[in-house]
Amino acid sequence: MEKTRETFGSRFAVIMAMAGSAIGLGNIWRFPYMVGQYGGAAFIIVYIACSFLLALPIFLSETIIGRRSRTNTFGAMEKLAPGTSWKWLGLLTVISPVIILSYYSVVGGWSVEYLFKSLSFEFTDTDAGSIQSLFGTFISSTWEPLITHTLFMLMVAGIILAGVKSGIERFTKITMPVLFVLIVVMMIYAISLPGSGAGVSYLLKPDFSKLTMSAVAAAMGQAFFSLSLGVGTILTYASYVKKDENIFASSIGTAVSDILFALLAGFAIMPAVFASGVEPGAGPGLVFQTLPFIFNKMGTAMPVVSSLVSIIFFVTILVAALTSAISMMEVGVSYLVDNKGMSRLWATVTVTVFAWAVGILCSLSFGPLSEVKILGNSIFDFLDKMCSNFLMAFGGLLFTLFVGWKMDEASVRDEFTNGGTKKRNSRWFKTVYFLIKYVAPVAIVLIFVTNLIIS
Ligand code: PHE
């Protein structure tokens, strides 16, 4: 298995694939509405702190386990802690990304629909009043969102089928740099809008009075979600990383690009939120409700330019969503191939059908199934909360405990410093190990308990 396992070709490819997983709907769709719901700049400060102090240690733990074992989450636990029950916990992290994929694909489908709408000039041809209700009508209908969910799922499966090098690596290496350019263009455009100042200062002036305990918990959840943590995704990608790659450098590279992208997306979206008069705390529909309004206003004067900008924007969301969704699917596929001996084709079909079927329920929960509640939440909200607030935190805890307490320190050091050859990593090892062993687990437990109390 060691010899035939595919690897990413270069440092650049590793960062692009990992950043591709990290940067996604979490940055463009989830981050702005979280910022809106939890009080702007103060939330952002806590989110950045959580990213470095808690999320980065988990990221490194997953990378260390993945590259050392060179296999999927289940196999990794079995290999590094043979004969123990750790592998069953590893199996849990094979299941959670597939659940995330199911509802993620529904939102991915919304961006497919909005791309179609931009291509057919729908935002410029509709009157401003009905533009915001367009979103509600669309997501609550039965068939259209199901069709776009299916299309999105098929695109993901197509890339995964092509394999690690010619699918994941090739796709992310081309699309990720383009994505950065697109979001910068969008940001410059948004800041130049009349009335954008209120949005910009919302993101820059912290109001600490809004920083409740639940805001802190949400900031941590956002940091985990955004860096794809606790669900074996980073672990699985790390299993394709070459032995001579500097994992500390590529992890920092990934974390920094993820945070940067979230901030750029915030500056592209918040000005539009204020300019369109929508409440910043409007929730999951925020991006889909506010931007078309801007495109519409602009469209009366310049329909072609406006459609072009909206096409650019929804292509950005779609591509970002695809590069993340493939990383979720790869976790399950890699498990079925490594441990169940399935072919890549059958493994892909199995994961796709399962996630697609659960996704149907999530999509219908905005319409025909809106009355179905699980612990007071719709199916979609329940799965999102269960994953980002609990399963991800639990998985993150598991990985840090495994590296900090189960693996022996010498192997961790060996993996982190590439056998002592990376001098800078050796200097950082003590700090990183302390964060992994003590700081991250304690903080995760504290926030986990807080989530339990407040939800
Ligand atoms: N990090 C991705 C995003 O920000 C979401 C994700 C979660 C990807 C879990 C993989 C695993 O959109």
Residues whose N, C-alpha, C, O or C-beta is under 5 A from the ligand:
A	BS01	LIG	S21 A22 I23 G24 L25 G26 N27 F225 S226 L227 S228 V231 T233 S324 S327 M328
